[in-house]
């Protein structure tokens, strides 16, 4: 039976190997301090934090995250320790909330290693505080108890650590903030939170209302972050030339209701039966998007908990074995054998329990994936999904787009769709570099696969936008990608034939940079009606193959400009390139590569998330062997264009 604590209430702990789970909704820093019999922290070596996450009997997360799992073994803490305080603090200097009043009430639970809750506490009544002592584990007459504390500090970590008697409180608080900032900087940004409707009002590109631009994007990533969907009500149409609200007319500003329960009743002791679309949202599309991101987060959390438990078990066994070896008596004869066997048995027990919990969670996620995948709409569905056989051009832009799949090594067959919000906020870089040629003896074959991957991404973008609202341009200076580009050319879905030679490169770049310049000036000057009447207001995608072949210095500068400024005004870039081929430009092109989301044409574990630090394996989109679905979908896109979207 779980004890739901209120502030000041305590509860006995039946075990000493515990896990403390934290859920805050937005990234927070989690840490812990050890206190003596007076509750004082004797030094920085008694504080576990992202910069120094491990202490005897204690391990915390290495960076800020919306959810944490802290490992605790009270038998392994030093005898001089009588209290363990669990701390939460808001990251400093990363653009997030500055006080807990901007967050939902953080939830903290103490569980056994099997996941069973012992006690939980929802920290309410926080206001201007930016740090809080959530729980206290303390000794009382040889036994351990947990107390709900909820003591907040407006002065943040420095004030909190000072209150616990740490002499170097301010220095350590600064070091923790630096460690968190470095951790976030090393990670791929998660999908951004949904903007307000006001932030999504743009100026029309010409007198007539422009076509809808879709819904701005975790993350890419994102993936990794809480999925969010903008609301809005655009019932009142603006006057020609005035501001255009790109929110869907059916969107509302209030929080969506939870979906009606559709799963069969759950018997006591049985896991809940998964149902497609059981997340919150105003539409099935939105609910499925939120559900997919929820699956991503669940996989990240449960894997992080398993890895943390294994690391903790390894660390404890090493400490126990070191203790045995440090005693000369145990090295003589077999006196130390029982202690060594005991340490290994404890390690196996801890790892076994962690693996059992992981397998249980992964099985539930796999069952959910089996239900969700067949229900996904074309924008989210794999190319192997039957939904593509009934494809028709959509009437509105979807929330997001599937760029491939993500998985972790703990279970490679459990794959989560990698969804990014539309319109794209970053360009894409399909890396055809030599670093990926481990399984390819022929680099030309890898380049061909890279172009095929770019075509698959472009085809999906064309398919999910309404007819005529997305245009694709191609620069293939040497003409080397002609076989891979053939489906796009044959279907007639390109804005113009692929550009070849230096003259072709110059013409395409000049046209797109001019479009960016014109729309930017119109938006900034509030003169949308001054744009040329023949300006194409559709989203534009430029695919560049074999960069920098065919590019002079001016063309390189234009390409960088498109990568930096284009996405904000509907011009997007997709590079198919090997970074080493452009090494002669040195650091000049570093900003270009950083501006693009790197994807690979073969599976590769290069994507990281900022929440738990996993390296995710990315699987590019692939068509089933012998499938004709690419040609069928492109034919439907071309037909819809000829018929004016009907």
Residue pairs with C-beta under 8 A, 6 or more apart in sequence:
2 109
2 117
2 118
2 119
2 120
3 9
3 11
3 118
3 119
3 120
4 119
4 120
4 121
5 11
5 119
5 120
5 121
5 146
5 147
5 148
6 121
6 148
7 121
7 124
7 125
7 148
7 149
7 150
8 147
8 148
8 149
9 147
9 148
10 145
10 146
10 147
10 148
11 118
11 119
11 145
11 146
11 147
12 143
12 144
12 145
13 74
13 110
13 118
13 137
13 143
13 144
13 145
13 146
14 118
15 112
15 118
16 73
16 74
16 75
16 144
17 72
17 73
17 74
17 75
17 112
17 113
17 350
18 71
18 72
18 73
18 74
18 110
18 111
18 112
18 113
18 118
18 137
19 69
19 70
19 71
19 72
19 110
19 111
19 112
19 113
19 115
19 305
19 309
20 68
20 69
20 70
20 72
20 86
20 108
20 109
20 110
20 111
20 135
21 67
21 68
21 69
21 70
21 108
21 109
21 111
22 28
22 30
22 67
22 68
22 69
22 70
22 86
22 88
22 106
22 107
22 108
22 134
23 66
23 67
23 106
23 107
23 108
24 66
24 67
24 88
24 103
24 104
24 106
24 107
25 66
25 103
25 104
25 106
25 226
26 66
26 96
26 97
26 103
26 226
27 64
27 65
27 66
27 91
27 94
27 96
27 184
27 610
27 611
28 64
28 65
28 66
28 68
28 88
28 89
28 90
28 91
28 103
28 106
29 49
29 50
29 64
29 87
29 88
29 89
29 90
29 91
29 157
29 176
29 180
30 60
30 61
30 65
30 68
30 70
30 86
30 87
30 88
31 47
31 48
31 49
31 50
31 60
31 86
31 87
31 89
31 176
32 47
32 48
32 55
32 58
32 60
32 70
32 84
32 85
32 86
32 87
33 41
33 46
33 47
33 48
33 84
33 85
33 87
33 161
33 164
33 166
34 41
34 46
34 47
34 55
34 58
34 77
34 78
34 81
34 83
34 84
35 41
35 46
35 81
35 82
35 83
35 84
35 85
35 164
36 42
36 80
36 81
36 82
36 83
37 82
38 165
39 82
39 83
39 164
39 165
40 164
40 165
40 166
41 47
41 161
41 164
41 165
41 166
42 165
43 166
43 167
43 168
44 52
44 166
44 168
44 172
45 55
46 55
46 81
46 166
47 55
47 161
47 166
47 172
48 54
48 55
48 58
48 59
48 60
49 60
49 172
49 176
49 179
50 60
50 61
50 62
50 63
50 64
50 176
50 179
50 180
50 183
51 175
51 176
51 178
51 179
53 59
53 60
53 61
53 62
54 315
55 77
56 76
56 77
56 78
56 319
57 72
57 73
57 74
57 75
57 76
57 77
58 70
58 71
58 72
58 73
58 77
58 84
59 70
59 71
59 308
59 311
59 312
59 315
60 68
60 70
61 68
61 69
61 70
61 304
61 612
62 183
62 613
63 179
63 180
63 183
63 184
63 187
63 610
63 611
63 613
64 91
64 94
64 180
64 183
64 184
64 610
65 610
65 611
65 612
66 225
66 226
66 297
66 611
67 297
67 301
67 611
69 301
69 304
69 305
69 308
70 86
71 308
71 309
71 312
72 84
72 137
73 312
73 316
74 84
74 137
74 144
76 316
76 319
77 84
82 138
82 139
83 136
83 137
83 138
83 139
84 136
84 137
84 138
85 133
85 135
85 136
85 137
85 149
85 164
86 108
86 133
86 134
86 135
86 136
86 137
87 131
87 132
87 133
87 134
87 157
87 160
88 106
88 123
88 131
88 132
88 134
89 130
89 131
89 132
89 156
89 157
89 160
89 176
90 96
90 97
90 98
90 99
90 100
90 130
90 131
90 156
91 177
91 180
91 181
91 184
92 130
92 156
92 177
92 180
92 181
93 177
93 181
94 180
94 181
94 184
97 103
98 130
99 126
99 127
99 128
99 129
99 130
99 154
100 106
100 123
100 126
100 127
100 129
100 130
100 132
100 152
101 126
101 127
101 128
103 126
105 122
105 123
105 124
105 126
106 122
106 123
106 126
106 132
106 134
107 120
107 121
107 122
107 123
108 120
108 121
108 122
108 123
108 134
108 135
109 117
109 119
109 120
109 121
110 117
110 118
110 119
110 120
110 135
110 146
111 117
111 118
112 118
113 309
113 350
113 353
113 354
113 357
114 353
114 356
114 357
115 357
115 360
118 146
119 146
119 148
121 134
121 135
121 148
121 150
123 132
123 134
123 150
124 150
125 150
126 132
126 150
126 152
127 152
128 154
129 152
129 153
129 154
130 153
130 154
130 155
130 156
131 152
131 153
131 155
131 156
131 157
131 159
131 160
132 150
132 151
132 152
132 153
132 160
133 149
133 150
133 151
133 160
134 148
134 149
134 150
135 146
135 147
135 148
135 149
136 146
136 147
136 149
137 144
137 145
137 146
137 147
138 144
138 145
138 146
138 147
153 159
153 160
153 163
156 173
157 169
157 172
157 173
157 176
157 177
158 169
158 170
158 173
158 174
159 169
160 169
161 169
161 172
161 173
162 169
162 170
166 172
183 610
183 613
184 610
186 608
187 608
187 609
187 610
187 613
188 219
188 220
188 221
188 222
188 223
188 607
188 608
188 609
188 610
189 219
189 220
189 221
189 222
189 610
190 218
190 219
190 220
190 221
190 222
190 223
190 224
190 225
190 609
190 610
190 611
191 217
191 218
191 219
191 220
191 221
191 222
191 223
191 224
191 225
191 227
191 228
191 293
191 420
191 421
192 216
192 217
192 218
192 219
192 225
192 425
193 226
193 228
194 215
194 216
194 228
194 229
194 230
194 231
195 216
195 230
196 230
197 230
197 231
197 232
197 233
197 245
197 247
197 253
200 216
200 230
200 232
200 245
200 246
200 247
201 243
201 244
201 245
201 246
202 213
202 243
202 244
202 246
202 523
203 242
203 243
203 244
203 522
203 523
203 526
203 528
204 210
204 238
204 240
204 241
204 242
204 243
204 244
204 528
205 519
205 522
205 528
205 531
205 535
205 537
206 241
206 528
206 529
206 531
206 533
206 535
206 537
207 240
207 241
207 528
207 529
208 240
209 237
209 238
209 240
209 244
210 244
210 537
211 466
211 469
211 537
211 538
212 246
212 248
212 396
212 397
212 469
213 246
213 397
213 423
213 539
213 570
214 246
214 397
214 398
214 399
214 422
214 423
215 229
215 230
215 247
215 248
215 397
215 399
215 400
215 421
215 422
216 230
216 421
216 422
216 423
216 425
217 400
217 420
217 421
217 422
217 423
217 424
217 425
218 224
218 225
218 226
218 227
218 228
218 293
218 421
219 225
219 420
219 421
220 420
220 425
220 426
220 597
221 418
221 420
221 597
221 607
221 609
222 418
222 419
222 420
222 609
223 293
223 296
223 406
223 418
223 419
223 607
223 609
223 616
224 293
224 296
224 297
224 300
224 609
224 610
224 611
225 293
225 297
225 609
225 610
225 611
226 293
226 297
227 289
227 290
227 292
227 293
227 294
227 419
229 281
229 282
229 286
229 289
229 290
229 399
230 247
230 251
231 247
231 251
231 252
231 253
231 254
231 282
232 245
232 247
232 248
232 251
232 252
232 253
233 247
233 249
233 251
233 252
233 253
234 245
234 246
234 247
234 248
234 249
234 251
235 249
238 244
238 245
240 529
241 528
241 529
248 396
250 282
250 283
251 282
252 282
255 280
256 280
256 281
256 282
256 286
257 280
258 280
259 277
259 278
259 279
259 280
259 281
259 287
262 275
262 278
263 272
263 273
263 274
263 275
263 278
264 273
266 272
266 273
271 364
271 367
273 367
274 364
274 367
274 368
274 370
274 371
274 372
275 371
276 288
276 291
276 371
276 372
276 374
276 375
277 284
277 287
277 288
277 291
277 375
278 287
278 291
279 287
279 288
279 289
279 290
279 291
279 294
280 287
280 290
281 287
281 288
281 289
281 290
285 377
285 398
285 399
286 399
288 372
288 375
288 376
288 377
288 380
289 380
289 399
289 400
289 419
291 368
291 372
292 372
292 376
292 380
292 416
292 417
292 419
293 419
295 365
295 368
295 369
295 372
295 416
296 406
296 416
297 611
298 361
298 365
299 362
299 365
299 408
299 414
299 416
300 609
300 611
300 612
300 614
301 612
302 357
302 358
302 361
302 362
302 365
303 358
303 408
303 410
303 612
303 614
304 612
304 613
304 614
305 354
305 357
305 358
306 354
306 355
306 357
306 358
306 410
309 350
309 351
309 353
309 354
310 350
310 351
310 354
312 350
313 346
313 347
313 350
313 351
313 354
314 347
316 343
316 346
316 347
316 350
317 343
317 344
317 346
317 347
320 339
320 342
320 343
320 346
321 340
321 343
323 339
324 330
324 336
324 339
324 340
324 343
325 331
325 336
327 336
329 335
329 336
330 336
330 339
358 410
362 410
362 411
362 414
365 414
366 411
366 413
366 414
369 414
369 415
369 416
373 381
373 382
373 385
373 417
374 385
374 386
376 382
376 385
376 387
376 402
376 417
377 387
377 398
378 385
378 387
378 388
378 391
378 394
378 460
378 463
378 464
379 398
379 399
379 400
379 401
379 402
379 460
379 464
380 398
380 400
380 401
380 402
380 417
380 419
381 387
381 388
381 402
382 402
382 405
382 417
382 621
383 456
383 621
383 622
383 623
383 624
383 627
383 629
383 630
384 623
384 624
384 627
388 629
388 632
388 633
389 629
389 632
391 463
391 632
391 633
391 636
392 636
392 640
393 463
393 466
393 467
393 636
393 637
393 640
393 645
394 464
394 465
394 466
395 466
395 645
396 466
397 422
397 423
397 464
397 465
397 466
397 469
398 422
398 464
399 421
399 422
400 419
400 420
400 421
400 422
401 419
401 420
401 422
401 424
401 460
401 461
401 464
402 417
402 418
402 419
402 460
402 621
403 418
403 419
403 420
403 428
403 457
403 599
403 621
404 418
404 599
404 618
404 619
404 620
404 621
405 415
405 416
405 417
405 418
405 618
405 619
406 415
406 416
406 417
406 418
406 607
406 616
406 617
406 618
406 619
407 413
407 414
407 415
407 416
407 616
407 617
407 619
408 414
408 614
408 616
408 617
409 617
412 617
415 619
418 618
420 597
422 464
423 539
423 567
423 570
423 572
424 567
424 572
425 567
426 567
426 595
426 596
426 597
427 562
427 563
427 566
427 567
427 572
427 573
427 574
427 575
427 595
427 596
427 597
428 454
428 457
428 572
428 573
428 574
428 575
428 596
428 597
428 599
429 574
429 575
429 577
429 593
429 596
429 597
429 598
429 599
430 450
430 451
430 453
430 454
430 457
430 574
430 575
430 576
430 577
430 599
430 600
430 601
431 450
431 577
431 578
431 579
431 598
431 599
431 600
431 601
432 443
432 446
432 447
432 449
432 450
432 576
432 577
432 578
432 601
433 578
433 579
433 580
434 443
434 578
434 580
436 446
436 600
436 601
436 602
436 604
437 443
437 446
439 602
440 446
440 602
446 601
446 602
447 480
447 546
447 576
447 578
448 483
448 484
449 601
449 602
450 576
450 601
451 481
451 484
451 485
451 545
451 576
452 484
452 601
453 599
453 601
453 620
453 621
454 484
454 543
454 545
454 574
454 576
455 484
455 485
455 487
455 488
455 630
456 620
456 621
456 622
456 623
456 630
457 574
457 621
458 472
458 488
458 541
458 543
458 574
459 487
459 488
459 630
459 633
459 634
460 621
461 470
461 472
461 541
462 470
462 472
462 493
462 634
462 637
463 633
463 634
463 636
463 637
465 538
465 539
466 645
467 637
467 640
467 641
467 643
467 644
467 645
468 538
468 641
468 644
468 645
469 538
469 539
470 538
470 539
470 540
470 541
471 495
471 536
471 538
471 539
471 540
471 541
472 488
472 493
472 494
472 495
472 540
472 541
472 543
473 494
473 495
473 496
473 499
473 508
473 512
473 540
473 541
473 542
473 543
474 481
474 485
474 488
474 494
474 498
474 499
474 542
474 543
474 545
475 498
475 499
475 504
475 505
475 508
475 509
475 542
475 543
475 544
475 545
475 550
476 482
476 485
476 498
476 499
476 500
476 545
476 546
477 499
477 500
477 501
477 502
477 504
477 505
477 545
477 546
477 549
477 550
477 551
478 500
478 546
478 549
478 550
479 498
479 500
480 545
480 546
481 498
481 545
481 546
481 576
482 498
485 498
487 630
487 631
487 634
488 494
488 634
489 497
489 498
490 631
490 634
491 631
491 634
491 635
491 637
491 638
492 638
493 634
493 637
493 638
493 641
495 540
496 508
498 504
499 505
499 507
499 508
500 550
501 550
502 550
502 552
504 550
505 550
505 551
505 555
506 554
506 555
508 542
509 555
509 558
509 559
509 562
510 558
512 540
512 542
512 562
512 566
512 571
513 558
513 561
513 562
515 535
515 536
515 540
515 569
515 571
516 561
516 562
516 565
516 566
516 569
516 571
518 531
518 532
518 535
519 531
519 535
519 569
519 570
520 565
520 568
520 569
521 527
522 528
522 530
522 531
523 569
537 570
538 570
539 570
539 571
539 572
540 566
540 570
540 571
540 572
541 572
541 573
541 574
542 562
542 571
542 572
542 573
542 574
543 574
543 576
544 559
544 573
544 574
544 575
544 576
544 577
545 576
545 577
546 576
546 577
546 581
547 559
547 575
547 576
547 577
547 581
547 582
548 556
548 577
548 581
548 582
548 585
549 581
551 559
556 585
556 588
556 589
559 573
559 592
560 589
560 591
560 592
562 571
562 573
563 573
563 592
563 595
563 596
564 591
564 595
566 572
566 573
573 596
575 596
579 593
582 589
598 606
599 618
599 620
600 606
600 618
600 620
601 620
602 620
603 617
603 618
603 619
603 620
604 617
604 618
605 615
605 616
605 617
605 618
606 615
606 618
607 615
607 616
607 617
607 618
608 614
608 615
608 616
609 616
623 629
623 630
640 646
